[in-house]
Amino acid sequence: MASVTLENVWKRYGKVEAVCGISLDIADKEFMAFLGPSGCGKSSTMRMIAGLEEITSGNIYFDGELMIKVRPRDRNVAMAFETYALYPTLNVYENLAFPLRSSNRSGVDVDKRVREIAGMLEITDLLDRKPTNLSSGQQQLVGLGRALSREPRVFLLDEPISHLDTRQRVRMRAYIKRLHIELGYTMIYVTHNQEEAMALADRVAVMNEGLLSQVGTPEEIFHNPTDTFVAGFVGEPPMNFLECEYRRENGRHLLDHKGTTMEMPSHGEALAQRGAIPPRVTMGIRPFYIDIGLEKSARHVIPAEVFVVEPLGDMTVATVTLLGARLQIVTELGFRARPKQTVWLAFDPTRTLLFDAETGRALIYEA
């Protein structure tokens, strides 16, 4: 196992800047997820760590050792891909054994390691089968097992379960998480699926357009996003945004959205007292932190119109229109309302975030 350090790493393909000077420290035995949309540079970053892509500029270190001139085969990095890349003419046993035989391990050692990995992944009964006789989930397990058999310094997983169905993805997530806990490998996991990243990783590096937008624990990423991109990309259903104007009236600090006046969120009061609220603000609030009522009350004072209500089994999601803006709200199970019906909203002021409308950066109060 090894720590991994990226130091001002750039990757250019001609005039296209895929990775733009990112710096990141990944601790020994840490599970780090690279999360972002397609084309954000996460796979290019992982391939540079593996040595499969040449770095345009910058440095990469394993345990403080510079890797730039070290060949991929000598970095002792194992990779698992979305495509399993299994050898179709070899059975499962030989697929698992191939990396071990290539490193001149003895027959006894090869057999011991193969059966150890097969037992860990619960695929011992598949050792005699060819890949064509396996399900997609079983093939993915064999692909993981082949990578694990090498006992690598760094374990890299590039969208390894993205094409599996929902049930298989949940099962594979559990396998990968358990493997990390039991084996303690340094793991880097590339995905565009925020649910996978949040469920698996110790920390998440959110990337956008070749840049690191935020690095933090899943809880930090979810509750304290640094900008509107992170806030909108992480979370399902996604965060709601309202474009507002800040004003002060009779000593009160208020936000206006197209004529609808809303109270300033809790942390916004402290910012306003310091004069740190810009004239234009983007308010962000997750669907879980909006309460919806069928009647106006002392608490429910913001009027909206129902667009659609979706019963989803474990939750009900109401989509409403507020002066042209669409908001999603996670409601109590069994909530019912008809389209175009007027409802009344209440925002949780302790869970409402503020962003600078010009820069998209979060407005954060620091005592």
C-alpha positions as CSV (number, residue, x, y, z in Angstrom):
1,M,0.0,0.0,0.0
2,A,1.1,3.6,-0.6
3,S,0.1,7.2,-0.2
4,V,-0.4,9.1,-3.5
5,T,0.5,12.7,-4.1
6,L,-0.5,14.8,-7.1
7,E,1.5,18.0,-7.5
8,N,0.2,20.6,-10.0
9,V,-0.7,17.9,-12.5
10,W,-1.7,19.0,-16.0
11,K,-2.8,16.9,-19.0
12,R,-3.3,18.4,-22.5
13,Y,-4.5,16.7,-25.6
14,G,-3.4,19.2,-28.3
15,K,-5.3,22.4,-27.4
16,V,-7.7,20.6,-25.0
17,E,-6.9,20.9,-21.3
18,A,-8.3,17.7,-19.7
19,V,-6.6,18.2,-16.3
20,C,-5.7,21.7,-15.1
21,G,-3.0,21.7,-12.5
22,I,-4.6,19.7,-9.8
23,S,-2.9,19.0,-6.5
24,L,-4.1,16.3,-4.1
25,D,-2.8,14.1,-1.2
26,I,-4.3,10.6,-0.9
27,A,-3.3,8.9,2.4
28,D,-2.0,5.3,2.6
29,K,-5.0,2.9,2.9
30,E,-7.5,5.7,2.1
31,F,-10.5,5.2,-0.2
32,M,-10.7,8.3,-2.5
33,A,-13.4,8.8,-5.1
34,F,-13.0,11.0,-8.2
35,L,-16.5,12.2,-8.9
36,G,-17.7,14.3,-11.8
37,P,-19.5,14.4,-15.1
38,S,-18.2,12.8,-18.3
39,G,-15.2,14.7,-19.7
40,C,-14.3,16.4,-16.4
41,G,-10.8,14.8,-16.4
42,K,-11.2,12.1,-13.7
43,S,-10.3,9.1,-15.9
44,S,-7.3,11.0,-17.4
45,T,-6.1,11.7,-13.8
46,M,-6.4,8.0,-12.8
47,R,-4.6,6.9,-16.0
48,M,-1.7,9.3,-15.2
49,I,-1.5,7.8,-11.8
50,A,-1.2,4.3,-13.4
51,G,1.3,5.5,-15.9
52,L,-1.0,4.8,-18.9
53,E,-1.1,8.5,-19.8
54,E,2.0,10.7,-20.1
55,I,1.8,13.8,-17.8
56,T,2.0,17.1,-19.6
57,S,3.5,18.7,-16.5
58,G,3.5,18.2,-12.7
59,N,4.6,15.4,-10.5
60,I,3.0,12.2,-9.0
61,Y,4.5,10.5,-6.0
62,F,3.9,7.1,-4.3
63,D,5.1,7.3,-0.7
64,G,7.2,10.3,-1.6
65,E,8.9,8.4,-4.5
66,L,8.6,10.3,-7.9
67,M,6.7,8.1,-10.4
68,I,7.1,10.2,-13.6
69,K,9.9,8.0,-15.1
70,V,8.7,4.7,-13.6
71,R,7.1,2.3,-16.1
72,P,3.5,1.3,-15.5
73,R,4.5,-2.3,-14.9
74,D,6.9,-1.2,-12.2
75,R,4.5,0.9,-10.3
76,N,2.6,-2.1,-8.9
77,V,-0.8,-0.6,-9.6
78,A,-3.8,-2.8,-10.1
79,M,-6.8,-1.7,-12.2
80,A,-10.4,-2.8,-12.6
81,F,-12.4,-1.4,-15.5
82,E,-16.0,-1.0,-16.6
83,T,-15.2,-3.6,-19.3
84,Y,-14.0,-6.7,-17.5
85,A,-11.1,-7.4,-19.9
86,L,-11.1,-11.1,-19.0
87,Y,-9.3,-13.6,-21.2
88,P,-12.1,-15.5,-22.9
89,T,-10.1,-18.7,-23.5
90,L,-9.1,-19.1,-19.9
91,N,-11.3,-20.3,-17.0
92,V,-11.9,-18.2,-13.9
93,Y,-9.0,-19.9,-12.1
94,E,-6.5,-19.1,-14.8
95,N,-7.8,-15.5,-15.2
96,L,-7.1,-15.0,-11.5
97,A,-3.7,-16.8,-11.7
98,F,-2.5,-14.9,-14.8
99,P,-1.0,-11.9,-13.0
100,L,0.7,-14.2,-10.5
101,R,2.2,-16.4,-13.1
102,S,3.5,-13.3,-14.9
103,S,5.4,-12.3,-11.8
104,N,7.0,-15.8,-11.6
105,R,5.3,-16.9,-8.4
106,S,5.5,-20.6,-7.6
107,G,2.7,-22.9,-8.4
108,V,1.9,-23.4,-4.7
109,D,1.8,-19.7,-4.1
110,V,-0.4,-19.1,-7.1
111,D,-2.9,-21.8,-6.0
112,K,-3.0,-20.4,-2.5
113,R,-3.6,-16.8,-3.6
114,V,-6.2,-17.7,-6.2
115,R,-8.2,-19.8,-3.7
116,E,-7.9,-17.1,-1.1
117,I,-9.2,-14.4,-3.4
118,A,-12.0,-16.7,-4.7
119,G,-13.1,-17.5,-1.2
120,M,-13.1,-13.8,-0.2
121,L,-15.3,-13.0,-3.3
122,E,-17.4,-16.1,-2.9
123,I,-16.7,-17.4,-6.4
124,T,-14.9,-20.6,-5.6
125,D,-17.7,-22.6,-7.3
126,L,-17.0,-20.6,-10.5
127,L,-13.2,-21.4,-10.9
128,D,-13.8,-24.0,-13.7
129,R,-16.1,-21.8,-15.8
130,K,-15.2,-19.7,-18.8
131,P,-16.1,-16.0,-18.8
132,T,-18.9,-16.6,-21.4
133,N,-20.7,-18.8,-18.9
134,L,-20.8,-16.1,-16.2
135,S,-23.3,-13.4,-15.6
136,S,-22.2,-9.8,-15.8
137,G,-22.0,-9.5,-12.0
138,Q,-19.9,-12.7,-11.8
139,Q,-17.6,-11.4,-14.5
140,Q,-17.1,-8.2,-12.6
141,L,-16.2,-10.1,-9.5
142,V,-13.6,-12.1,-11.4
143,G,-12.2,-8.8,-12.8
144,L,-11.9,-7.4,-9.3
145,G,-10.4,-10.7,-8.1
146,R,-7.7,-10.6,-10.8
147,A,-6.7,-7.1,-9.9
148,L,-6.7,-8.0,-6.2
149,S,-4.5,-11.1,-6.7
150,R,-1.5,-8.9,-7.4
151,E,-1.4,-7.3,-3.9
152,P,-0.8,-3.8,-5.4
153,R,0.5,-0.7,-3.8
154,V,-2.5,1.3,-5.3
155,F,-5.8,-0.1,-6.5
156,L,-7.6,1.9,-9.2
157,L,-11.2,1.3,-10.2
158,D,-12.5,3.1,-13.3
159,E,-16.3,3.1,-13.5
160,P,-16.2,-0.6,-12.5
161,I,-20.0,-1.2,-11.9
162,S,-21.7,1.5,-13.9
163,H,-23.3,-0.8,-16.5
164,L,-24.7,-3.3,-14.0
165,D,-28.4,-3.2,-13.1
166,T,-29.4,-1.5,-9.8
167,R,-29.5,-4.7,-7.7
168,Q,-26.1,-5.8,-9.0
169,R,-24.6,-2.4,-8.3
170,V,-25.7,-2.4,-4.7
171,R,-24.2,-5.9,-4.2
172,M,-21.0,-4.9,-5.9
173,R,-20.7,-1.8,-3.8
174,A,-20.9,-3.9,-0.7
175,Y,-18.2,-6.2,-2.0
176,I,-15.8,-3.3,-2.8
177,K,-16.4,-1.6,0.5
178,R,-15.8,-4.8,2.4
179,L,-12.6,-5.5,0.5
180,H,-11.3,-2.1,1.3
181,I,-12.0,-2.5,5.0
182,E,-10.5,-6.0,5.2
183,L,-7.5,-5.6,3.0
184,G,-6.7,-1.9,3.7
185,Y,-5.6,-1.1,0.1
186,T,-5.1,2.5,-1.1
187,M,-8.1,2.7,-3.5
188,I,-9.0,5.4,-6.1
189,Y,-12.5,5.0,-7.5
190,V,-13.6,6.9,-10.6
191,T,-17.3,7.4,-11.2
192,H,-19.9,9.8,-12.4
193,N,-22.4,8.3,-10.0
194,Q,-22.6,10.4,-6.8
195,E,-24.4,7.7,-4.9
196,E,-21.5,5.3,-5.4
197,A,-18.9,7.9,-4.4
198,M,-20.8,8.9,-1.3
199,A,-21.4,5.3,-0.2
200,L,-17.9,4.0,-0.7
201,A,-15.3,6.7,-0.2
202,D,-13.5,8.1,2.9
203,R,-13.2,11.3,0.9
204,V,-14.6,12.5,-2.4
205,A,-12.7,14.7,-5.0
206,V,-15.4,16.5,-7.1
207,M,-14.0,17.4,-10.5
208,N,-15.4,19.7,-13.2
209,E,-13.8,20.8,-16.4
210,G,-10.4,19.5,-15.4
211,L,-10.4,21.3,-12.0
212,L,-10.9,20.1,-8.5
213,S,-14.1,21.8,-7.2
214,Q,-14.0,20.4,-3.7
215,V,-12.3,17.6,-1.7
216,G,-13.9,16.4,1.5
217,T,-15.7,13.7,3.3
218,P,-19.1,12.7,1.9
219,E,-20.8,14.6,4.8
220,E,-18.8,17.7,4.0
221,I,-19.5,17.5,0.3
222,F,-23.3,17.0,0.9
223,H,-23.9,19.6,3.7
224,N,-21.2,22.2,2.9
225,P,-20.6,22.4,-0.9
226,T,-18.1,25.0,-1.9
227,D,-20.0,26.1,-5.0
228,T,-23.2,25.7,-7.0
229,F,-21.7,23.0,-9.2
230,V,-20.9,20.7,-6.3
231,A,-24.2,21.6,-4.6
232,G,-26.2,20.7,-7.7
233,F,-24.2,17.6,-8.7
234,V,-24.2,15.8,-5.4
235,G,-27.5,14.7,-3.9
236,E,-30.6,13.0,-5.2
237,P,-33.0,14.6,-5.8
238,P,-30.7,17.5,-6.6
239,M,-30.5,20.7,-4.7
240,N,-33.0,23.4,-5.6
241,F,-31.8,26.9,-6.5
242,L,-33.6,30.3,-6.4
243,E,-32.1,33.5,-7.8
244,C,-32.6,36.3,-5.2
245,E,-31.8,39.9,-4.6
246,Y,-30.7,41.0,-1.1
247,R,-32.3,44.0,0.6
248,R,-32.4,45.6,4.0
249,E,-35.7,46.9,5.3
250,N,-36.4,48.3,8.8
251,G,-33.4,46.7,10.2
252,R,-34.3,43.3,8.7
253,H,-32.2,41.4,6.1
254,L,-34.4,39.9,3.4
255,L,-34.1,38.0,0.1
256,D,-36.5,38.6,-2.8
257,H,-37.3,36.1,-5.5
258,K,-39.3,37.9,-8.2
259,G,-41.3,39.7,-5.6
260,T,-41.7,36.9,-3.1
261,T,-39.9,37.9,0.1
262,M,-38.1,35.3,2.2
263,E,-36.4,35.4,5.5
264,M,-32.6,35.4,5.5
265,P,-31.2,32.0,6.5
266,S,-29.5,31.7,9.9
267,H,-25.9,32.0,8.8
268,G,-26.8,34.7,6.4
269,E,-27.8,37.0,9.2
270,A,-24.2,37.0,10.5
271,L,-22.9,37.6,7.0
272,A,-25.3,40.5,6.5
273,Q,-24.2,42.1,9.8
274,R,-20.6,42.1,8.4
275,G,-21.7,43.5,5.0
276,A,-20.7,40.2,3.3
277,I,-23.9,39.6,1.3
278,P,-23.6,40.6,-2.4
279,P,-26.6,42.3,-4.1
280,R,-27.5,39.1,-6.0
281,V,-27.5,35.8,-4.2
282,T,-28.4,32.2,-5.2
283,M,-30.3,30.4,-2.5
284,G,-29.8,26.7,-2.4
285,I,-31.9,24.2,-0.4
286,R,-32.2,20.4,-0.7
287,P,-35.6,18.8,-1.3
288,F,-35.5,17.2,2.2
289,Y,-35.5,20.6,3.9
290,I,-38.6,22.1,2.4
291,D,-41.9,21.5,4.1
292,I,-45.1,21.6,2.1
293,G,-48.6,22.4,3.3
294,L,-52.0,22.4,1.6
295,E,-53.1,25.5,3.6
296,K,-51.3,28.7,4.5
297,S,-50.2,28.9,8.1
298,A,-47.9,30.9,10.3
299,R,-45.0,28.7,9.1
300,H,-46.1,27.9,5.5
301,V,-46.1,31.4,3.9
302,I,-44.5,30.9,0.4
303,P,-47.1,30.2,-2.3
304,A,-46.3,27.7,-5.1
305,E,-48.2,25.7,-7.7
306,V,-48.1,21.9,-8.0
307,F,-46.6,20.6,-11.2
308,V,-46.6,16.9,-10.4
309,V,-46.5,14.5,-7.5
310,E,-44.5,11.3,-7.8
311,P,-45.0,8.4,-5.4
312,L,-41.7,6.5,-5.4
313,G,-42.3,3.8,-2.9
314,D,-39.8,4.8,-0.2
315,M,-40.5,8.5,-0.7
316,T,-42.9,10.9,-2.4
317,V,-41.5,13.8,-4.5
318,A,-43.6,16.8,-5.3
319,T,-42.4,19.2,-8.0
320,V,-43.8,22.7,-7.7
321,T,-43.5,25.9,-9.6
322,L,-42.5,29.1,-7.7
323,L,-42.7,32.1,-10.1
324,G,-41.2,30.2,-12.9
325,A,-38.6,28.2,-10.9
326,R,-39.2,24.5,-10.5
327,L,-38.5,23.1,-7.0
328,Q,-38.5,19.4,-5.9
329,I,-39.7,18.5,-2.4
330,V,-39.4,15.2,-0.6
331,T,-42.8,14.9,1.2
332,E,-44.3,12.5,3.6
333,L,-45.5,9.2,2.2
334,G,-49.0,9.4,0.9
335,F,-48.9,13.1,0.1
336,R,-51.4,13.9,-2.6
337,A,-52.1,17.1,-4.5
338,R,-53.5,17.8,-8.0
339,P,-51.6,19.6,-10.8
340,K,-52.0,23.4,-10.6
341,Q,-53.1,23.3,-7.0
342,T,-51.8,26.0,-4.7
343,V,-49.6,24.8,-1.9
344,W,-47.6,26.7,0.7
345,L,-43.9,26.1,1.5
346,A,-41.6,26.6,4.5
347,F,-37.8,26.5,4.1
348,D,-35.6,25.2,7.0
349,P,-33.5,28.3,7.7
350,T,-30.7,26.2,9.3
351,R,-30.4,24.1,6.1
352,T,-30.6,26.9,3.5
353,L,-27.3,27.8,1.7
354,L,-26.3,31.0,0.0
355,F,-24.0,31.4,-3.0
356,D,-22.7,34.5,-4.7
357,A,-24.8,34.7,-7.9
358,E,-21.8,36.1,-9.9
359,T,-19.1,33.5,-8.9
360,G,-21.2,30.6,-7.8
361,R,-19.0,30.3,-4.6
362,A,-20.6,29.5,-1.3
363,L,-21.0,32.4,1.2
364,I,-19.6,30.9,4.4
365,Y,-19.7,32.6,7.8
366,E,-16.5,32.3,9.8
367,A,-16.5,33.5,13.4
